[in-house]
Amino acid sequence: MNVAASITDAQLAHWRGWLGRTEQRSDRVRGEVLDALAATLDRDEPPARAGDSAPPLAHWLFFVPLARQSELGPDGHPRRGGFLPPIDLPRRMWAGGRLQFLLPLRVDDAITRTSRITSVDAKSGRSGRLAFVTVRHEIVGPRGLAITEEHDIVYRDAPQPGAAPAAPVAAPRDETFARRVVPDAVLLFRYSALTFNGHRIHHDHRYVTEVEGYPGLVVHGPLIATLLLDLLRRQQPDAVIGRFAFTARSPLFDGYPCDLCGRVDGNAGHVTLWARDHDGALAMSASADLA
C-alpha cells in the first residue's frame, strides 16, 4: 500500500497543523491515589503520607482527562480534534515513551504538566495506514522541573478480514530476575479507573473483539510499563530511577500469563526489562538507568 494513495498530502498537512499546540493541566499528588496504585500492583505498603515520594510512573494517574460523557467518541476516548489532531484511523494505542526523572514528586505537591505536540507523521505498513504523534510533557512541582517525557501515540487501520497478523518477535530468555502475572479483567478495570480511562478495548469484551478485532481485552501499555518498573523496585527496593524508556511490541490480552523480566547489564546502573507473553513473544521492551 502506498501512503500517498491512502493518506493524502492534504490530510497529513492538516494533522500537522497541530504541531506546536500546547496544553497545561494542574493537579496535586494525592496519597489515596498512590495507595490505590499500590493495591492494584498487589504491594503490601503502609498508607502514603505527606512528603512521601511517589513511585516512578505514578504521574500517569494524575492530570486525567475529564471529558464529559457527550464528548466521548465511539471507542470511549475523548473525541479527536481538541489537543490531539483529528486523525481518523480507528485504532489508537500508547506505543512507547522516554522519560527522565529529575526530582521526586511528593505527596501533597501541587504539580503542573505542560504538553506540546512535537511530531506528526504517517506511513503504510503490512496492516494498512499508520499515523504517529509524539507529545512532550514537562511536569513541574514546588522544587522545579521533576519529569520530562516524550509520549508516542500510534493510530492504525482496523484489521482487514482474513489478514494474517504480523509475525511476533521472540522475547529474550536470559533474564536474571522475573515475575509472572496473569492480567485479568479486574486488574484492567482497576487501572482504567485509576487513570479515568474509558477506552473500551480495556473493559468491553464485545467491542474489542467485534469492532477492533482483538482476541480479548487489551492490557494497557502504561500498565505493562508500570509493572516492569514495579518488578525492578521489587528487585532493588532502594534503586532511584533516572531514565526509563519503553516500546510496545505486541499486545497482551486478559487471562493469559505474562512474564515480566529483567537483567542487569554489564554497567550496573543500566537494567534491561521486557514483557514476554504466554507464547514467548516480546510484548514490550524497556530499559532503565539508575541515578
C-alpha positions in Angstrom: 0.0 0.0 0.0 1.3 3.5 -0.9 1.0 6.1 1.8 0.3 8.9 -0.7 -2.7 6.9 -2.0 -4.1 6.2 1.4 -3.3 9.3 3.4 -3.2 12.4 1.2 -0.7 15.2 1.5 -3.6 17.4 2.4 -4.7 15.2 5.3 -1.1 15.0 6.7 -0.7 18.7 6.3 -4.0 19.3 8.2 -2.9 17.0 11.0 0.5 18.8 11.1 -1.4 22.0 11.8 -1.5 20.7 15.4 2.4 20.8 15.7 3.4 23.0 18.5 0.0 23.0 20.1 0.2 23.1 23.9 -2.0 22.2 26.8 -1.4 22.8 30.5 -3.1 20.9 33.4 -2.6 21.2 37.2 -3.2 18.6 39.9 -2.0 17.5 43.3 -0.1 14.3 44.3 -2.8 12.6 46.4 -1.8 9.9 48.8 -5.1 8.0 48.3 -4.3 7.6 44.6 -0.9 6.2 45.4 -2.5 3.8 47.9 -4.9 2.6 45.2 -2.0 2.1 42.8 -0.1 0.0 45.4 -3.2 -2.1 45.9 -3.6 -2.6 42.2 0.0 -3.7 41.9 -0.5 -6.1 44.8 2.1 -4.3 47.0 1.9 -4.5 50.8 2.8 -0.9 51.7 1.7 1.5 54.5 -0.6 4.3 53.5 1.2 7.2 51.7 1.8 10.2 54.0 2.5 13.9 53.2 6.1 14.2 52.0 6.5 10.6 50.8 8.0 10.2 47.3 5.6 8.9 44.6 6.8 5.8 42.8 8.1 6.3 39.2 5.3 6.5 36.6 2.7 7.4 39.3 2.3 10.8 37.5 0.3 8.9 34.9 -2.5 8.7 37.5 -2.8 12.5 37.6 -3.8 15.1 35.0 -6.5 12.7 33.9 -8.8 13.8 31.0 -12.3 14.8 32.4 -14.2 14.9 29.1 -18.0 15.0 29.5 -19.8 11.8 28.6 -21.3 13.5 25.5 -17.7 14.4 24.3 -16.5 10.8 24.1 -16.0 9.0 20.8 -17.3 5.5 20.0 -14.1 4.0 21.3 -14.6 5.6 24.8 -11.8 8.1 24.3 -12.5 11.9 24.1 -13.3 12.8 20.5 -10.4 13.8 18.4 -9.6 17.3 17.2 -9.0 19.1 20.6 -5.4 19.0 21.8 -4.6 16.0 19.6 -5.0 16.1 15.8 -8.2 14.6 14.4 -6.6 11.5 12.9 -9.5 9.3 11.7 -7.8 5.9 11.9 -9.9 3.8 14.3 -7.2 2.0 16.4 -5.3 4.2 18.9 -2.5 2.9 21.1 0.1 4.1 23.5 3.2 3.0 21.6 6.0 3.9 23.9 7.9 6.7 25.6 11.1 8.1 27.0 11.2 9.7 30.5 13.8 11.4 32.6 13.2 11.7 36.4 14.9 14.8 37.6 13.3 15.4 41.0 10.9 13.3 43.1 7.2 14.1 43.3 6.0 14.0 46.9 2.6 13.5 48.4 0.6 16.8 48.6 2.8 18.5 46.0 1.0 20.9 43.7 2.1 19.9 40.2 1.7 21.3 36.6 2.0 19.4 33.3 2.7 21.4 30.1 2.3 19.3 27.0 3.3 20.1 23.4 2.9 18.2 20.2 6.3 17.8 18.7 5.8 15.4 15.8 3.1 14.1 13.5 3.9 11.6 10.7 2.3 8.8 8.7 3.3 5.8 6.7 2.0 2.5 5.4 2.6 -0.9 6.9 1.5 -4.5 6.4 -1.6 -3.8 8.4 -2.6 -0.7 6.4 -2.3 3.0 7.2 -0.4 4.2 10.3 -0.1 7.7 11.9 2.2 8.7 14.7 2.0 11.6 17.1 4.7 12.5 19.7 3.8 14.6 22.7 6.4 16.1 25.0 5.3 16.6 28.6 7.1 18.6 31.3 6.0 18.2 34.9 6.9 20.8 37.4 6.5 20.6 41.2 7.3 23.0 44.0 11.0 22.2 43.7 11.2 22.7 40.0 11.2 20.6 36.8 10.6 17.0 38.0 9.9 14.9 34.9 10.3 15.2 31.2 8.5 12.7 29.0 8.2 12.0 25.3 5.0 10.1 24.7 4.4 8.2 21.4 0.9 7.5 20.1 0.1 5.4 17.1 -3.1 5.3 15.1 -3.8 2.5 12.7 -6.4 1.0 10.4 -8.9 -1.6 11.5 -7.8 -5.2 10.6 -8.8 -6.4 7.2 -10.9 -9.6 7.1 -8.7 -12.6 6.7 -5.4 -10.6 7.1 -2.7 -12.5 8.8 -1.3 -10.9 11.9 2.3 -9.7 11.9 4.8 -12.4 12.9 5.7 -12.0 16.6 9.3 -11.3 17.7 10.6 -13.9 20.2 11.4 -12.4 23.6 14.8 -12.9 25.3 15.2 -15.8 27.7 18.3 -14.6 29.5 16.6 -12.8 32.4 18.2 -12.8 35.8 15.0 -11.9 37.7 11.4 -12.3 36.7 7.8 -12.3 37.9 4.8 -14.0 36.4 1.5 -12.2 36.4 -1.9 -13.0 34.8 -3.7 -9.8 33.9 -7.4 -10.3 34.2 -10.4 -8.1 33.6 -10.4 -6.9 37.2 -6.8 -5.7 37.0 -7.6 -3.9 33.8 -10.7 -2.3 35.2 -8.9 -1.1 38.3 -6.1 0.5 36.2 -8.7 2.1 33.9 -10.5 3.5 37.0 -7.2 4.9 38.4 -6.5 6.7 35.1 -10.1 7.5 34.3 -9.5 5.8 31.0 -12.7 4.9 29.2 -11.0 3.3 26.2 -13.3 0.3 25.5 -10.5 -2.1 24.4 -9.6 -2.5 28.1 -13.1 -3.3 29.5 -15.6 -4.0 26.8 -15.1 -7.6 25.5 -17.8 -7.4 22.8 -16.4 -4.1 21.5 -12.8 -5.2 21.5 -13.4 -8.5 19.7 -16.2 -7.5 17.3 -15.2 -3.9 16.4 -11.4 -3.7 16.8 -10.7 -7.3 16.1 -8.6 -8.3 19.0 -9.0 -11.7 20.7 -9.6 -10.3 24.1 -9.3 -7.3 26.4 -6.1 -5.4 25.7 -3.7 -4.8 28.6 -2.9 -1.1 28.9 0.6 -0.2 27.6 1.2 2.1 30.6 0.2 -0.7 32.9 2.7 -3.0 31.4 5.4 -0.3 31.7 4.4 0.3 35.3 4.6 -3.5 36.1 8.1 -3.6 34.6 9.3 -0.8 36.8 7.5 -2.4 39.7 9.5 -5.5 39.0 12.7 -3.5 39.3 11.5 -1.9 42.5 10.8 -5.4 44.0 14.3 -6.5 42.9 16.1 -3.3 44.1 13.9 -1.5 46.6 16.3 1.3 47.1 17.0 2.0 43.4 16.5 5.5 42.2 15.3 5.6 38.5 17.0 8.3 36.5 15.8 7.4 33.0 13.2 5.0 31.6 12.3 4.1 28.0 9.8 1.6 26.7 8.3 0.4 23.4 5.2 -1.7 22.9 6.0 -4.6 20.6 2.8 -6.6 20.6 -0.4 -6.6 22.7 -1.1 -8.6 25.8 -4.6 -9.9 26.5 -6.5 -10.7 29.6 -6.5 -14.2 31.0 -3.1 -15.2 29.7 0.1 -15.4 31.8 2.8 -12.8 31.2 6.4 -12.9 32.4 7.9 -9.6 33.5 11.7 -10.0 33.0 14.8 -8.1 33.9 18.6 -8.2 33.5 21.3 -6.0 35.0 23.7 -5.3 32.2 27.5 -5.0 32.4 27.0 -1.5 33.6 25.4 -2.0 37.0 23.5 1.3 36.5 21.7 0.0 33.4 18.8 -2.5 33.5 17.1 -4.1 30.6 13.4 -5.0 31.1 10.9 -6.8 28.9 7.5 -8.4 29.0 7.0 -11.9 27.4 3.6 -13.3 26.5 2.4 -16.8 27.0 3.6 -17.8 23.6 7.1 -16.5 24.2 6.6 -13.3 22.1 8.0 -9.9 23.0 5.2 -7.7 24.2 7.2 -4.7 25.5 10.9 -3.9 25.6 12.3 -1.3 28.1 15.4 0.0 29.8 16.1 1.9 33.0 19.1 3.8 34.1 19.7 4.2 37.8 20.6 7.6 39.2 
